Amino acid sequence: MSSLPQILREKLSTTPSGRLPFAQVMELALYHPEHGYYGAGPRKIGRQGDFFTSVSVGPLFGKLLALYALREWQALGEPEDFTLIEQGAHDGQLAEDVLNALDGKPLRYLIVEPNPKYREAQFKRLGDRVQWVESLTALQSGPQHAFFLCNELPDAFPVHLVRWNGQSWEELFVETDGTEAFRFISGDCSCAELADEMKHLPHDLAPGHTLEINLTMLAWIHALAKAAFRGAIFIADYGLDAEEFHADSRADGTIRRYWQHQTDGQVLVNLGECDLTTHIHFTRLIDEAVRHGLTQREYDLQGRLLGRMAMPWLQSLEGRPPDAATMRQFNSLTHPALMGRSFRCLILEKSGR
Ligand SMILES: C[S@@+](CC[C@H](N)C(=O)[O-])C[C@H]1O[C@@H](n2cnc3c(N)ncnc32)[C@H](O)[C@@H]1O
């Protein structure tokens, strides 16, 4: 039985240059249909998995999103075709939490899911409470009104790595080190889109400073902007603004591997068995969104934005405290030392096409 490292070695041996852009290696490591960390099927997230997400904290995150979506639906005049659309739905947990909190309101739920193994797991959990499309392209023909949501989606997109050598930016490629292991080697940039992005990078950083370029995220927000719907787009993820990526303390970039709640920068080790992930470049994401006609409604630390989203719910409690489990979830999602500061939320407004 072959493994992801074996598959990569074979691929490198049939590539004339003997090396591949890191983005292609990350794509294989995460999405190879049999041996990729995500491609093989939804893994456990939470205590028994490799990392926590706001979804694995408990149902409160979904409840707050459901309440926000309901307000969006009302603001749009309660259109009949209003649909909640989720991408990166994993095992369907967030969809279930949102649907349970909708309190019987007749809103549709659509999952954008390219992987049949994930659709199967989502169907097991959700049955006919949701519908599916394979890609964002399907959204170009409708619905006309929607609230799009995703949690920790673009952090799982494959990225290119680039390094400043003191005089110019170079791309990082992967090759074998002559034994069983892999190593990085720098070289000229592998594609025109990457070269365009590199033109906007600063030149006043220390030699060796490494950054990720998430071209998939840029194409993704463009595809979302082309969807037919009018409404809003909610994106929650860990991420930084431009100047934070350029700080000396980030000189190694943000690419990390996660395994059993441990994290390090050895991203070419145990390929296929660990999650590989990067911080979102929110400044670049917002620029690209605006370039394609979307408008920034809110962008803030998760703690502050979820805090504001929670206000109507907290007011509805009329001074009665939520139960202890819900309080713990609220604390995990919003406390600056937990998920409140490292995670950020972006809400974009979208006019119809
Ligand atoms: C870090 S996990 C987050 C899972 C879940 N949203 C949560 O917060 O617990 C990233 C998820 O994004 C999914 N994903 C990556 N690219 C995708 C794409 N193009 N379309 C749909 N899902 C995708 C992966 O399969 C994985 O389930």
Ligand as a Chemical Component Dictionary entry (heavy atoms), coordinates in Angstrom:
data_LIG
# 
_chem_comp.id                   LIG 
_chem_comp.type                 NON-POLYMER 
_chem_comp.pdbx_formal_charge   0 
_chem_comp.three_letter_code    LIG 
# 
loop_
_chem_comp_atom.comp_id 
_chem_comp_atom.atom_id 
_chem_comp_atom.alt_atom_id 
_chem_comp_atom.type_symbol 
_chem_comp_atom.charge 
_chem_comp_atom.model_Cartn_x 
_chem_comp_atom.model_Cartn_y 
_chem_comp_atom.model_Cartn_z 
_chem_comp_atom.pdbx_ordinal 
LIG C1  C1  C 0  -10.086 23.325 9.107  1  
LIG S1  S1  S 1  -11.398 22.366 8.465  2  
LIG C2  C2  C 0  -12.809 23.246 9.134  3  
LIG C3  C3  C 0  -14.022 22.393 9.248  4  
LIG C4  C4  C 0  -15.267 23.071 9.829  5  
LIG N1  N1  N 0  -15.695 24.200 9.019  6  
LIG C5  C5  C 0  -15.047 23.536 11.256 7  
LIG O1  O1  O 0  -14.929 24.738 11.480 8  
LIG O2  O2  O -1 -14.997 22.686 12.160 9  
LIG C6  C6  C 0  -11.402 22.822 6.761  10 
LIG C7  C7  C 0  -12.460 22.130 5.946  11 
LIG O3  O3  O 0  -12.550 22.768 4.655  12 
LIG C8  C8  C 0  -12.796 21.753 3.691  13 
LIG N2  N2  N 0  -12.490 22.288 2.352  14 
LIG C9  C9  C 0  -11.303 22.651 1.839  15 
LIG N3  N3  N 0  -11.436 23.097 0.576  16 
LIG C10 C10 C 0  -12.763 23.040 0.285  17 
LIG C11 C11 C 0  -13.553 23.384 -0.849 18 
LIG N4  N4  N 0  -13.000 23.882 -1.962 19 
LIG N5  N5  N 0  -14.893 23.200 -0.790 20 
LIG C12 C12 C 0  -15.481 22.703 0.327  21 
LIG N6  N6  N 0  -14.781 22.352 1.433  22 
LIG C13 C13 C 0  -13.443 22.520 1.418  23 
LIG C14 C14 C 0  -11.923 20.607 4.155  24 
LIG O4  O4  O 0  -12.309 19.389 3.590  25 
LIG C15 C15 C 0  -12.203 20.650 5.665  26 
LIG O5  O5  O 0  -13.356 19.909 5.957  27 
# 
loop_
_chem_comp_bond.comp_id 
_chem_comp_bond.atom_id_1 
_chem_comp_bond.atom_id_2 
_chem_comp_bond.value_order 
_chem_comp_bond.pdbx_ordinal 
LIG C1  S1  SING 1  
LIG S1  C2  SING 2  
LIG S1  C6  SING 3  
LIG C2  C3  SING 4  
LIG C3  C4  SING 5  
LIG C4  N1  SING 6  
LIG C4  C5  SING 7  
LIG C5  O1  DOUB 8  
LIG C5  O2  SING 9  
LIG C6  C7  SING 10 
LIG C7  O3  SING 11 
LIG C7  C15 SING 12 
LIG O3  C8  SING 13 
LIG C8  N2  SING 14 
LIG C8  C14 SING 15 
LIG N2  C9  SING 16 
LIG N2  C13 SING 17 
LIG C9  N3  DOUB 18 
LIG N3  C10 SING 19 
LIG C10 C11 SING 20 
LIG C10 C13 DOUB 21 
LIG C11 N4  SING 22 
LIG C11 N5  DOUB 23 
LIG N5  C12 SING 24 
LIG C12 N6  DOUB 25 
LIG N6  C13 SING 26 
LIG C14 O4  SING 27 
LIG C14 C15 SING 28 
LIG C15 O5  SING 29 
# 
